[in-house]
């Protein structure tokens, strides 16, 4: 079950990044990466759907903020 969820999350993240018409920003990359890592961590630590979704949401927000900070430093 966890392997299927991880695979589905990874595929969704990759599809969302490849759907961009231009190069993705650091915020976009950070959001996708953070969501995947957070989802995996939430599943491992909290177990179940709530842990996975919660981890993905928190990871996505943290990843977005880190990526946005990186974009601002690069002048994007």
Backbone bond lengths (Angstrom), bond angles and torsions (degrees), N, CA, C in turn:
res aa  C-N    CA-C-N  psi(-1)  N-CA   C-N-CA  omega(-1)  CA-C   N-CA-C  phi
1 X - - - 1.442 - - 1.520 111.10 -
2 X 1.341 117.47 -48.03 1.459 120.62 -179.90 1.516 112.04 -63.89
3 X 1.318 117.53 -35.51 1.452 120.87 178.93 1.527 110.42 -65.85
4 X 1.323 116.92 -40.57 1.468 120.28 178.53 1.516 111.06 -65.07
5 X 1.326 116.76 -41.41 1.455 121.25 179.84 1.523 110.87 -66.18
6 X 1.313 116.91 -43.75 1.461 120.89 177.69 1.521 110.80 -61.34
7 X 1.316 117.16 -45.46 1.460 121.25 179.79 1.519 110.90 -62.64
8 X 1.311 117.27 -43.59 1.465 120.51 179.48 1.523 111.11 -64.13
9 X 1.316 117.31 -40.08 1.466 120.81 178.53 1.520 110.82 -66.42
10 X 1.313 117.24 -42.96 1.464 120.72 179.44 1.527 111.22 -64.13
11 X 1.312 117.26 -41.79 1.467 121.15 178.63 1.528 110.43 -64.80
12 X 1.317 117.09 -42.40 1.461 120.56 178.83 1.526 111.06 -62.82
13 X 1.316 116.84 -40.81 1.466 120.17 178.61 1.526 111.01 -65.34
14 X 1.309 116.84 -43.46 1.459 119.86 179.26 1.524 111.79 -65.28
15 X 1.316 116.64 -40.40 1.466 119.71 178.45 1.522 111.26 -65.13
16 X 1.308 116.53 -38.84 1.464 118.63 -179.88 1.517 111.00 -67.34
17 X 1.309 118.04 -34.06 1.456 120.20 177.65 1.524 112.72 -74.23
18 X 1.321 117.34 -36.08 1.457 119.75 -179.19 1.518 111.93 -79.04
19 X 1.316 118.12 -13.07 1.458 121.24 179.68 1.522 111.83 -79.39
20 X 1.312 118.15 -11.30 1.462 121.07 -179.49 1.519 109.96 -68.93
21 X 1.331 116.39 138.56 1.465 121.23 -179.90 1.521 111.05 -75.09
22 X 1.319 117.22 -27.15 1.456 121.35 179.11 1.523 108.89 -121.04
23 X 1.311 114.61 -178.85 1.460 117.85 178.28 1.528 109.25 -62.89
24 X 1.310 117.32 136.34 1.471 119.26 -179.03 1.526 110.99 -69.07
25 X 1.302 116.17 147.35 1.456 121.00 177.05 1.519 109.43 -79.47
26 X 1.307 114.97 169.56 1.457 119.61 177.05 1.518 111.77 -62.28
27 X 1.347 115.94 -34.20 1.466 120.06 178.89 1.527 110.73 -65.43
28 X 1.322 116.94 -40.14 1.469 120.20 179.21 1.520 111.28 -67.47
29 X 1.308 115.88 -44.04 1.464 120.18 178.90 1.527 110.00 -64.99
30 X 1.327 115.86 -42.88 1.463 120.40 179.43 1.515 112.40 -62.11
31 X 1.342 116.08 -40.65 1.464 119.90 179.47 1.523 111.26 -62.68
32 X 1.325 115.99 -48.85 1.465 120.07 -178.56 1.531 111.48 -64.61
33 X 1.326 115.74 -45.89 1.462 119.43 -179.01 1.523 111.15 -65.21
34 X 1.336 115.53 -43.64 1.457 119.56 179.31 1.518 112.38 -62.95
35 X 1.336 116.26 -38.58 1.465 119.98 179.44 1.525 111.44 -65.24
36 X 1.317 116.53 -41.25 1.466 120.04 179.74 1.530 110.21 -66.76
37 X 1.323 115.92 -49.69 1.470 119.53 -179.01 1.533 110.62 -63.74
38 X 1.334 116.21 -42.92 1.460 119.92 178.93 1.518 112.60 -63.99
39 X 1.331 116.37 -38.79 1.465 120.16 178.21 1.513 112.30 -64.29
40 X 1.315 115.80 -42.15 1.465 119.81 178.71 1.531 110.07 -66.62
41 X 1.342 116.14 -44.57 1.463 119.68 179.90 1.529 110.64 -65.04
42 X 1.328 117.18 -42.34 1.460 120.50 179.53 1.516 112.02 -63.46
43 X 1.319 115.89 -37.00 1.456 119.75 178.07 1.526 110.96 -67.84
44 X 1.325 115.97 -40.50 1.462 120.03 -178.50 1.523 111.51 -71.14
45 X 1.331 116.81 -40.08 1.467 120.13 -175.64 1.524 112.73 -85.85
46 X 1.346 116.08 -46.34 1.453 119.53 -175.38 1.506 113.52 -94.49
47 X 1.306 115.83 -26.49 1.454 120.23 -178.22 1.514 111.79 67.89
48 X 1.282 117.12 155.91 1.458 121.74 177.02 1.516 113.28 74.61
49 X 1.299 113.82 178.83 1.457 121.22 -176.15 1.518 112.12 -68.29
50 X 1.311 117.40 -41.77 1.458 121.00 -177.98 1.527 111.30 -61.74
51 X 1.311 117.46 -42.79 1.462 121.12 178.19 1.513 111.76 -64.01
52 X 1.324 116.85 -40.06 1.455 121.14 -179.40 1.521 111.27 -68.22
53 X 1.323 116.92 -48.19 1.461 121.02 -178.95 1.527 110.50 -66.64
54 X 1.314 116.55 -42.62 1.461 120.04 177.79 1.513 112.47 -61.93
55 X 1.313 116.13 -43.69 1.468 120.64 177.81 1.515 112.10 -63.93
56 X 1.326 116.39 -40.13 1.460 120.07 178.94 1.520 110.92 -65.66
57 X 1.320 117.24 -41.07 1.465 120.92 -179.98 1.523 110.98 -65.40
58 X 1.311 116.38 -47.98 1.471 120.07 -179.87 1.525 110.55 -65.34
59 X 1.333 116.83 -43.09 1.462 120.33 178.37 1.516 112.65 -63.28
60 X 1.329 116.57 -37.88 1.457 120.41 178.33 1.516 112.33 -64.41
61 X 1.329 116.33 -41.65 1.469 120.66 179.05 1.530 110.54 -66.09
62 X 1.317 116.88 -46.09 1.465 120.37 179.35 1.524 110.30 -63.40
63 X 1.322 117.35 -44.85 1.460 120.97 178.91 1.518 112.34 -61.66
64 X 1.332 116.46 -39.64 1.468 120.51 178.38 1.522 110.78 -62.51
65 X 1.316 116.52 -45.88 1.463 119.89 -179.07 1.529 111.62 -64.31
66 X 1.317 117.10 -41.86 1.465 120.09 177.98 1.528 111.35 -65.24
67 X 1.334 116.17 -41.91 1.459 120.07 178.73 1.516 112.32 -67.38
68 X 1.315 116.80 -37.36 1.469 120.88 178.60 1.531 109.87 -66.52
69 X 1.315 116.56 -39.54 1.458 120.99 176.73 1.530 110.25 -61.99
70 X 1.305 116.61 -41.38 1.462 121.39 177.11 1.525 111.55 -63.81
71 X 1.334 116.66 -40.84 1.466 120.91 177.54 1.514 111.37 -61.59
72 X 1.324 117.00 -41.94 1.464 120.82 -179.12 1.525 111.32 -65.37
73 X 1.316 116.64 -36.78 1.466 119.81 177.38 1.529 111.14 -67.38
74 X 1.321 117.20 -32.56 1.468 122.05 179.84 1.517 112.42 -84.34
75 X 1.324 117.11 -9.76 1.456 120.69 179.06 1.501 114.23 80.52
76 X 1.307 118.77 27.81 1.470 121.87 178.73 1.487 110.87 -81.21
